[in-house]
Amino acid sequence: MKPIVLLLLPFLTTLCSSVILHKDSNLVDRFRSWIEEFNMQTNDDHQLVHVFTNWLENDKHIETINGKNLSYMLGHNAYSGLNSDEFRQLMGFETNRKMFASNEQTQSLYLRGTYTELSQLPSTVDWRTKGSVTPVKDQGQCGSCWSFSTTGALEGAYQLKYGNLISFSEQQLVDCDTVSNGGKGDHGCNGGLMDNAFSFISKYGGLCTEQSYPYVSGTTQTAGTCQKTCNLVSGSKVVSYTDVKPNSDTDMMAALTQKPVAVAIEADQRSFQLYKSGIFTGVCGMNLDHGVLLVGYTENAYILKNSWGTSWGDKGYIYLGKGNDPATNKPYNNGAGQCGVLMEGSYVNL
């Protein structure tokens, strides 16, 4: 596989005579800068043309959205060379199965009655400021978002209980959380469910550190053989997990006063793909396809930690609109939350 920049010169010569370049003389320079910034590689010039075509369409979308003076901005990132179908393949949340299951380990936060009124809740929560959130990670070319959402929830719960922030191993979940190893059926780079992973950690007796079992599937694009030589972190066994009552801002916010929450969202929209900053209030449905970590909220937004590296979004985070959709002055998605963020959430108890 060759770096795109090596193939760029003859390709640019062809582009120079195009109508596109006539309209924007800086277009190729910006494309070349994007290639160099993200170290893009391709197999041949045909693939390069495909990447450029995708990049151009995304560039137009960025310009259109940013010209509307909305509450959020878009920008180029490592995914600008992908079209919508290609981008969708990177998702890893299993949309054909419910995250919630009839399970004696679960308990409803709503029934616990920690908070019953919105007015009783803190105005803001941000677990990053409490030292309960590890740096943003990158799942790479593997549909393993579920494992990153899982470890994020475990990392927060562990720090809150023991005062020590540890980065846990996503690769261990990708490799080992299978039916043959006692799991409920997560599928490595082909998707999984956070609640399934919580159950696996409980049955397995805990999880190893990222350092002792590092992540490689983002490059290999596949799960590996389960390695059982790393040492499980003492105290990391999941005793139970709490499923948050769905479609309720009050319950989700109440959950976030306890610890970070693993959630599923729909993330396959082009504007989500190219999100850069601000509160994302764009059109976003409820077809859950991506697992992320809720780390807090503000007056108008939920704070989500993604697993697409720091070049995506606001240093790896996105702020999703909370409460009512400003376009309709009604709850997002009839109460399911922006991008379905209120539909399926859970946190672990150690």
C-alpha positions, 0 to 999 in steps of 0.5 A, a space after each residue: 500500500 502506497 502513501 497517497 502523496 506518492 500518487 498525487 502528482 499525476 492525479 493533480 495534473 488531471 484535476 487541474 483541467 477540471 471545472 472543479 479546480 476552475 471554481 476553487 484553485 485551492 481545492 487540490 492544495 487543501 486535499 493534499 494537506 488533508 492527505 498529509 495530515 492524516 497520512 492517508 494511503 491507497 493501493 492505486 490511482 483508482 482508489 485515489 480518485 474514489 477517495 477524492 470524490 468522497 472528500 469533495 462531497 464531504 467538503 461541500 457538505 461542510 461548507 453548506 452546514 457551516 454557512 447556516 450559522 447553526 449551533 455546531 460546526 463541521 470540519 475535515 477529519 480522518 473520515 473525510 475520504 469515506 462515503 456514507 456506506 463506507 463510514 457506516 461499516 465502521 460502526 460496531 453496535 449490534 442494531 438487530 439486538 436489544 442491549 437490555 436483557 432480562 437479567 438478575 444483575 440489572 436494576 432500574 435506576 428509576 426504581 432506586 429513586 435517587 432523584 425524582 425531579 429534574 430540579 433536584 439534579 445538579 446543573 452540570 456534571 463532567 467526570 473528566 474534571 474528577 479524573 474518572 475518564 481516560 484519554 480518548 482512544 481510537 478503535 481504527 478499522 474495526 467495529 469494536 466501539 462496544 468494547 471501548 464504551 464498556 471499558 470507559 464505563 469500567 474505568 470510571 467506576 473503578 476510579 470512583 471506587 478505588 481512586 485509581 484511573 486505569 486504562 482497561 483492555 479493549 483487545 481482551 474483550 474483542 479477542 475473548 468475549 465470545 461464546 466459546 470463552 463463556 461470553 454471550 455472543 459479542 463478535 469482535 470487529 463485527 459488533 457487540 453489546 455493552 451489557 454482554 461485555 459487562 456480563 463477560 467481565 463479571 464471569 471472567 473475574 475482571 479485566 486486564 490493563 490496556 498496557 498488558 493486553 494492548 489494542 491491535 485490531 484497529 490495524 489488523 481489522 480482525 479479532 485475535 486469539 484470546 490471550 490468557 496470560 495477562 493479570 486481571 486487575 484486582 477489583 475490576 470484576 463487575 458485580 452488577 450493572 444498572 440499566 437506565 430507564 429509557 427515554 428519560 432525561 431525568 433518569 439519564 442525568 441522575 445516572 450521570 451523577 453516579 458515574 459515566 454511562 455506556 450508551 448507544 446512539 445513531 452515528 451514521 449521518 454525514 454531519 455526525 461523521 464530520 462533526 467538529 465543535 458546538 452542540 450537535 442539533 442536526 437531524 439524527 435518528 434512533 437506529 442505534 449503531 454505535 457505542 460511546 461513553 456519556 461522561 456528563 452534561 451541561 444545561 443544553 447538551 450531553 457530553 459524549 466520549 467517542 472512540 475515533 481518536 482526537 482528530 475527530 470532533 472536539 478533541 474526540 468528544 461530541 456535545 449532543 443536544 439535550 432536552 428539546 429540539 430547537 427546530 421543533 421545541 419538542 423532545 428530540 426523537 419523541 423523547 428518545 434523545 438526540 441520536 437516540 442517546 436516551 434509549 439504551 444506557 447502563 453503568 457498572 457496579 463493582 
